[in-house]
Amino acid sequence: MAEMRVSVASGTGLMREMTVDLPSEELAHEVDKRLQDYARTARIPGFRPGKVPLGVLRKRYEGALRDEVLQEMVQSSLAQAIAQERLQPAGRPELEFYLDPAAGRYSYKARFEVLPHIELQNIADVTIKRPVATITPEDIDAMIERLRRQYGTWQETSEREARIGDRVKVALEGRVDGEPLSGDKTEITIELGAGRLIAGFDDHLVGARVGEERQFDLRFPENYRDQNLAGREAHFSVRLNQIFALSLPEVNAEFIAYFGIADGDMARFRDELEKTMARELTNRITARIKTQVFDALLAANPIELPCTLVEAEKQLLKKQNPLADQERWGFSEAFFDQLSRHRVALNLLIEEASKRYELRVSETAVRAKVEELAANYENPQQFVTHYLSDKGKRAQIEWSVMEDLLVQRLLEHAHLVDEPSSFDELIMASSN
């Protein structure tokens, strides 16, 4: 394309407005060329094929051909102008056209946000705590108990009061300042002692019998996910409708066979459990370190965020969390906004850091990561094949490997100190 005039104006924040004046001579020349090419084969009633006068064709088709050429020139010139001005759009530009064929003026404005300029700061002098834990025989015993509960059966009982460990179905109504939290009484199932609801809620149901109604007041925590309720006191009216007790299976050969130990050998069962727990422990320690490193990276690099990316990330998060789940867990608009901003900022910093440190994801590292994930599945090879052949899942793995490489690189600038912990502390903390 011939020389075009480009000017860029800065708007609010990261917004940019780029004006592009297209070369009218080139556009006119291309339209004429296409008219002449078409004239060789054009068929119009009253004229022999290929003998239609150029003036007739121009009158009929010049407008459509001009639009066609203009669209092609806009597409090519937009990318060229962005590269020429060394801009990095954060999203699809919005175009506004200024066309005056009589005056030979063809221009457009492109409005878009750009990615922020990042002067990456490392995390020197930041202390990262690395949990250190071993797996004890008591940890394995506790894991076997968890598996018993996982494979237990729930049986309804009305002969006794509700106890910690039971599941209870209740009709629940909550009010804050006299206003109901939801329209009608909601029937939900609660596992007493699991701590799924606000602190103290389960305690008020222990000892209740079927048909009994209990009323009590509780205060939502200050950091409650729904900021409209955070720190406020609520009055609850709860009627217990059903009690379900958990019947645990015996740890015998039949039970052990569920976990791939066909001969039911207890020693082998405990050994396999320990290996699985060791992998989980390593993953939790790695995740704890990664969280600290990325939190430190964010703290050291406050950046302005493109609204375009934040909004796109927010819509993705909402799509991944159905409306029913959003209402159930009290996910507010503020929650999605905060989480989307966090993820966008972190992704931008990871991309910038990976360029600065010239990090490269190898095929060997990708396969190793997939095989590590596959170890927890019944058919590891099928899992590996599926992940490596699926573009979307492969991209997720590549990004995860890049994160791991970056964490190791950033740890070179930080102080890594060991922090004594235990298997149960790490697993339970990560589960909450």
MOUR-V278656 format. One record per backbone hydrogen bond with DSSP energy under -1.0 kcal/mol. CO is the residue of the C=O (numbers start at 1). NH is the residue of the N-H. If there is no record, write none. Layout:
BEGIN
co:nh
CO:NH
CO:NH
END
This chain:
BEGIN
co:nh
5:21
7:19
9:17
12:15
14:114
15:11
16:112
17:9
18:110
19:7
20:108
21:5
23:27
24:28
25:29
26:30
27:31
28:32
29:33
30:34
31:35
32:36
33:37
34:38
35:39
38:41
38:42
42:50
44:47
48:51
53:57
54:58
55:59
56:60
57:61
58:62
61:65
62:66
63:67
64:68
65:69
66:70
67:71
68:72
69:73
70:74
71:75
72:76
73:77
74:78
75:79
76:80
77:81
78:82
79:83
80:84
81:85
82:87
88:115
94:111
96:109
98:107
100:105
105:100
106:22
107:98
108:20
109:96
110:18
111:94
112:16
113:90
118:120
123:126
126:415
128:417
130:419
132:421
136:140
137:141
138:142
139:143
140:144
141:145
142:146
143:147
144:148
145:149
146:150
147:151
153:247
155:245
162:207
163:166
166:192
167:244
168:190
169:241
169:242
170:188
171:239
172:186
173:237
174:181
175:235
176:179
179:176
186:172
188:170
190:168
191:194
192:165
198:201
200:204
202:205
202:206
205:208
208:162
209:212
212:240
214:238
216:236
218:234
221:224
226:229
226:230
229:232
232:220
234:218
235:175
236:216
237:173
238:214
239:171
240:211
242:169
243:157
244:167
245:155
247:153
250:252
252:256
253:257
255:258
256:259
256:261
257:260
260:262
261:264
265:269
266:270
267:271
268:272
269:273
270:274
271:275
272:276
273:277
274:278
275:279
276:280
277:281
278:282
279:283
280:284
281:285
282:286
283:287
284:288
285:289
286:290
287:291
288:292
289:293
290:294
291:295
292:296
293:297
294:298
295:299
296:300
306:310
307:311
308:312
309:313
310:314
311:315
312:316
313:317
314:318
315:319
316:320
317:321
322:326
323:327
324:328
325:329
326:331
332:336
333:337
334:338
335:339
336:340
337:341
338:342
339:343
340:344
341:345
342:346
343:347
344:348
345:349
346:350
347:351
348:352
349:353
350:354
351:355
352:356
353:357
354:359
362:366
363:367
364:368
365:369
366:370
367:371
368:372
369:373
370:374
373:376
374:377
379:383
380:384
381:385
382:386
383:387
384:388
385:389
386:390
390:394
391:395
392:396
393:397
394:398
395:399
396:400
397:401
398:402
399:403
400:404
401:405
402:406
403:407
404:408
405:409
406:410
407:411
410:413
415:128
417:130
419:132
422:426
423:427
424:428
425:429
426:430
427:431
428:432
END
